[in-house]
Amino acid sequence: MTIYKRRDDWVGTQVEDHLVMIHLDSGRYIALNDTAAEAWQLLEQPRDRDSLVAELTQRFAVEPEQCGASVDKLMERMRAFDLVAEVA
């Protein structure tokens, strides 16, 4: 089971309807939509995929299967941008 943790070298602030994140060392930036921003907040504590899906399903009107597929894509993108790291 993979456990994800957000990386500490990103900071962000809310700008209109997006959470704008900047990488402290490289200066790269990215804007997260509501769902991605919520996942980012949840990852303040390390979580596995199923925990993320359960929390996001409660917060948004989405079926668990659809949410699971979206979480998989989101974690793939967040890993690609070095927003999250796999702990286990």
Secondary structure, DSSP 8 states (H G I E B T S, - for coil): --EEEE-TTEEEEEETTEEEEEETTT--EEEE-HHHHHHHHHTTS-EEHHHHHHHHHHHTT--HHHHHHHHHHHHHHHHHTTSEEE--
